[in-house]
């Protein structure tokens, strides 16, 4: 059995995007997969079927532990100075042992990175021209994995279903990893019916977060029950929404940890979020998902729901400054934030109806 180290240090959504590829390596080729991430970035993969062993950047004795594993290959899905440094140290350790007659007959660990398309993404942001849109990052992850497997003599993997790799929770079919309605009583004291949606208030940058006015349009046109999830920075917004819309909304913002938020998504009927990590979680659980875009754009290659017809996208049109960033900003550079605030209530209503139709169709 081949053993490989996969490096994807951050962010949360990017680590989640690796899950289907790592799952396929284990299940289709029998490869032992170890994952190196930053603290908490790999938490949502614990208990899933994508990774055999986890390592955390900064943990005590990290390099000694990695050197002792004697990997056959290193799949670098981060490709920055830190990941290059790990690859160099592992190769140097092999060469040192080889010269010292400690690893005669062994093969040096193969290293393989992926194409980040940095320059092309920069061109897309600067020019807004569609010819500079890039392929989805999961497609590039798959290509890099197959290049490494070919070098290791293992053959290749194919992925027809990208909704795999995360942990199974109560109410989830083990065969298909599809989510069916389940018991949500462990989330809080509220006695919700089986049907509910999840509203993702969180976002790494403010210009990727859905603003209060859009959430007001959503909740005023929808009578379903909703869980609100996010971090401490969204606590104020959550409180304002709960005050306005009452007990249809359950506030899990700043209360649910990553695992609980993920389970809440896994057992939900539909999800709405921005270009953020938990939207990738929803897509990987194949939930009917509406992604509302702000300063970033699917053409940058990181859209939730690669090859997933259950995912809808609401993207601003005819806005000359969009997209304005590869990652997002703390405030709108133009000051108007029209990429998020320019959506009409009618647009949102129609997509809500389609989203819930997808949910009913999946039962």
C-alpha positions in Angstrom: 0.0 0.0 0.0 1.3 3.4 -1.0 1.3 6.1 1.7 1.1 9.8 0.8 1.1 13.1 2.7 -1.4 15.7 1.4 -0.7 19.4 2.4 -3.6 21.8 2.4 -3.0 24.3 5.3 -6.0 26.6 4.9 -8.6 27.8 4.7 -11.6 25.8 6.0 -13.5 25.7 2.7 -10.3 24.8 0.7 -9.6 21.9 3.0 -13.2 20.7 2.6 -12.7 20.8 -1.2 -10.0 18.3 -1.0 -12.3 15.6 0.6 -13.7 14.0 -2.6 -10.2 13.6 -4.1 -8.7 12.2 -0.9 -11.8 9.9 -0.5 -11.2 8.6 -4.1 -7.5 7.9 -3.5 -8.4 5.8 -0.4 -11.4 4.0 -1.8 -10.4 3.5 -5.5 -6.6 2.9 -5.1 -6.2 1.8 -1.5 -3.7 4.7 -0.8 -3.1 5.6 2.8 -3.8 9.3 3.1 -2.3 11.6 5.7 -3.3 15.3 5.8 -1.3 18.2 7.1 -3.4 21.3 7.9 -3.4 24.4 10.1 -5.1 24.1 13.6 -8.9 23.5 13.2 -8.8 23.6 9.4 -9.1 19.9 9.1 -11.7 19.4 11.9 -14.6 18.9 9.6 -12.9 15.9 7.9 -12.3 14.1 11.2 -14.6 11.1 11.4 -15.0 11.0 7.6 -13.7 8.5 5.1 -11.2 10.8 3.3 -8.1 10.7 5.6 -6.3 8.0 7.6 -4.2 10.3 9.8 -4.1 14.0 10.6 -1.2 16.3 11.3 -1.4 19.9 12.4 1.0 22.7 11.4 2.9 23.8 14.5 2.3 20.7 16.6 5.2 19.5 18.7 7.8 17.4 16.8 5.9 17.7 13.5 8.8 17.2 11.1 10.2 14.3 13.1 6.8 12.6 12.9 6.5 13.3 9.2 10.0 12.0 8.5 9.3 8.8 10.4 6.3 8.0 8.2 8.5 7.4 5.1 6.0 8.6 2.6 6.0 7.4 -1.0 4.6 10.7 -2.2 3.7 14.3 -1.2 0.6 15.9 -2.8 0.9 19.6 -2.3 -2.5 21.2 -2.6 -1.3 24.5 -1.1 1.9 25.4 -2.9 3.3 28.2 -0.8 6.6 28.6 1.1 5.6 26.5 4.0 4.4 23.5 1.9 7.5 23.8 -0.3 9.6 23.7 2.9 7.9 20.5 4.1 8.6 18.9 0.8 12.2 20.0 0.8 12.8 18.7 4.3 11.3 15.3 3.6 13.4 15.0 0.4 16.5 16.1 2.2 15.9 13.6 5.0 15.6 10.8 2.5 18.9 11.9 0.7 20.7 12.2 4.0 19.6 8.7 5.0 20.4 7.3 1.6 24.0 8.7 1.8 24.2 7.3 5.3 23.2 3.9 4.1 20.0 4.1 6.2 17.6 3.9 3.3 19.4 1.9 0.6 16.9 0.5 -1.9 14.2 2.9 -1.0 12.7 5.4 -3.5 12.7 9.1 -2.8 9.3 10.5 -2.0 7.6 11.9 -5.1 6.4 15.5 -4.8 3.5 16.9 -6.8 1.9 20.4 -6.6 -1.2 21.7 -8.3 -1.7 24.6 -10.7 -2.8 27.6 -8.7 -3.3 29.8 -11.8 -2.3 32.8 -9.8 -1.6 35.1 -12.8 -4.7 34.1 -14.7 -6.9 34.8 -11.6 -5.2 38.1 -11.2 -5.9 39.0 -14.8 -9.5 38.1 -14.4 -9.9 40.4 -11.3 -8.1 43.2 -13.1 -9.7 42.9 -16.5 -13.1 41.3 -15.7 -12.8 39.5 -19.0 -14.4 36.1 -19.2 -11.5 34.5 -21.1 -9.4 34.7 -17.9 -11.8 32.6 -15.9 -10.1 29.5 -14.5 -11.1 25.9 -14.1 -12.5 24.8 -10.8 -9.9 24.1 -8.1 -11.3 20.6 -7.5 -10.6 19.7 -11.1 -7.0 20.9 -10.6 -6.7 18.9 -7.4 -7.8 15.8 -9.2 -5.3 16.4 -12.0 -2.4 16.8 -9.5 -3.5 13.7 -7.6 -3.5 11.6 -10.8 -0.1 13.0 -11.9 1.3 11.8 -8.5 -0.4 8.4 -8.7 0.9 7.9 -12.2 4.4 8.6 -10.9 3.9 6.1 -8.1 2.6 3.5 -10.6 -0.9 3.4 -9.0 -3.0 4.3 -12.0 -5.6 7.0 -11.7 -8.9 7.9 -10.0 -12.2 9.1 -11.5 -14.8 11.1 -9.5 -18.4 11.1 -10.7 -19.8 12.1 -7.3 -18.2 15.1 -5.6 -20.5 14.9 -2.6 -18.4 12.5 -0.5 -15.6 12.5 2.1 -17.2 14.3 5.1 -18.4 12.5 8.3 -21.7 10.7 8.3 -24.2 11.9 10.9 -27.5 10.5 12.2 -30.0 10.3 9.4 -27.3 9.9 6.6 -27.2 7.0 4.3 -23.8 5.3 4.5 -24.0 3.9 1.0 -24.6 7.2 -0.8 -23.6 9.7 1.8 -26.8 11.5 1.0 -28.6 13.3 3.8 -32.1 12.5 4.8 -34.2 14.2 7.6 -32.8 13.3 11.0 -32.9 14.1 14.7 -31.8 17.7 15.3 -32.7 17.7 19.0 -29.0 17.8 20.0 -28.6 21.3 18.4 -30.6 23.2 21.1 -33.6 23.3 23.2 -36.0 24.5 20.5 -38.3 21.8 19.2 -38.1 22.3 15.5 -39.9 20.0 13.0 -37.8 17.9 10.7 -37.8 20.5 7.9 -35.5 23.5 8.3 -33.0 25.6 6.5 -29.6 26.9 7.4 -28.5 30.5 7.0 -24.8 31.0 6.9 -24.0 34.4 8.3 -20.3 33.8 8.4 -17.6 34.9 6.0 -13.8 35.4 6.1 -14.2 39.0 4.6 -17.0 41.5 5.0 -17.5 41.8 1.2 -18.3 38.1 1.0 -20.9 38.1 3.8 -24.6 38.4 3.0 -25.8 41.8 4.5 -28.8 42.3 6.7 -31.0 43.7 4.0 -30.6 40.6 1.9 -31.4 38.3 4.9 -34.5 40.5 5.5 -35.6 39.9 2.0 -35.1 36.1 2.4 -36.8 35.7 5.8 -39.7 38.0 4.9 -40.6 35.9 1.9 -40.1 32.5 3.5 -42.0 30.9 6.4 -39.7 28.0 7.1 -37.7 27.5 10.2 -34.0 28.5 10.0 -30.8 27.9 12.0 -28.4 30.8 11.9 -24.7 29.8 12.0 -21.5 31.8 12.1 -18.8 33.1 14.4 -18.7 35.7 17.1 -18.4 38.6 14.6 -21.8 37.8 13.3 -23.5 37.7 16.7 -24.9 41.2 16.5 -26.5 40.6 13.1 -28.0 37.3 14.3 -29.6 39.0 17.3 -31.1 41.7 15.2 -32.6 39.1 12.8 -34.0 37.0 15.6 -35.6 40.1 17.1 -37.2 40.9 13.8 -38.4 37.5 12.7 -39.0 35.7 16.0 -38.9 32.1 16.9 -38.7 30.9 13.3 -34.9 31.6 13.7 -32.7 29.7 16.0 -29.4 31.5 16.8 -26.4 29.2 16.7 -24.0 32.0 15.9 -21.0 31.9 18.1 -22.6 29.0 19.9 -22.1 26.0 17.5 -18.6 24.8 17.0 -17.4 23.7 13.6 -18.5 20.1 14.0 -22.0 21.1 15.3 -22.5 23.6 12.5 -21.4 21.0 9.9 -23.9 18.5 11.4 -26.6 21.1 11.4 -26.0 21.6 7.6 -25.8 17.8 7.0 -29.3 17.3 8.4 -30.9 20.4 6.9 -33.3 20.6 3.9 -31.6 23.6 2.2 -28.9 26.1 2.8 -28.2 29.8 1.9 -24.7 31.3 2.2 -22.1 33.5 0.6 -18.7 32.4 -0.9 -17.6 30.9 2.4 -16.4 27.6 3.9 -19.7 26.3 5.2 -21.2 26.7 1.7 -18.6 24.2 0.5 -19.7 21.9 3.4 -23.3 22.2 2.2 -22.3 21.4 -1.4 -20.2 18.4 -0.3 -23.3 17.1 1.6 -25.3 17.6 -1.6 -27.7 20.0 0.1 -29.9 22.3 -2.1 -27.7 25.4 -1.8 -28.1 29.0 -2.8 -24.8 30.9 -3.0 -25.1 34.7 -3.0 -22.0 36.3 -4.4 -20.4 39.5 -3.3 -16.9 40.8 -4.3 -15.6 37.4 -5.6 -16.8 35.3 -8.5 -17.2 31.7 -9.6 -14.8 32.4 -12.4 -11.9 32.5 -9.9 -12.2 28.7 -9.5 -13.5 28.2 -6.0 -17.2 28.1 -6.3 -19.2 25.7 -4.1 -20.8 22.8 -5.8 -18.4 21.6 -8.6 -20.6 19.6 -11.1 -23.5 19.8 -8.6 -26.9 20.7 -10.0 -28.3 21.2 -6.5 -26.3 24.4 -6.1 -27.8 27.7 -7.4 -25.7 30.9 -7.8 -26.9 34.5 -7.5 -24.3 36.7 -9.1 -24.4 40.4 -9.8 -24.8 41.4 -13.4 -23.5 44.4 -15.3 -21.4 45.8 -12.5 -18.2 47.2 -13.9 -16.2 46.7 -10.7 -17.1 43.0 -10.2 -15.1 41.0 -9.3 -12.9 43.3 -7.3 -10.8 40.7 -5.4 -9.6 37.1 -5.4 -10.3 36.8 -1.6 -12.5 39.7 -0.5 -12.1 43.0 1.5 -13.2 44.3 4.9 -15.1 47.1 3.2 -16.3 47.7 -0.4 -13.5 49.6 -2.2 -16.1 51.7 -4.0 -18.2 52.3 -0.9 -21.5 51.2 -2.4 -21.4 47.3 -2.0 -23.8 46.9 -5.0 -22.5 43.4 -5.7 -24.5 42.3 -2.6 -27.0 45.0 -2.1 -28.2 45.2 -5.7 -30.2 42.0 -5.7 -33.9 42.5 -6.0 -36.5 40.9 -3.7 -38.0 39.2 -6.8 -34.7 37.6 -7.8 -34.3 36.2 -4.3 -38.0 35.0 -4.1 -37.7 33.0 -7.4 -34.4 31.4 -6.3 -35.9 30.5 -2.9 -38.8 28.8 -4.6 -36.4 26.8 -6.8 -34.2 26.0 -3.9 -37.1 24.5 -1.9 -38.4 22.7 -5.0 -34.9 21.0 -5.2 -35.2 20.1 -1.5 -38.7 18.5 -2.0 -37.5 16.7 -5.1 -34.6 15.1 -3.2 -36.8 13.4 -0.6 
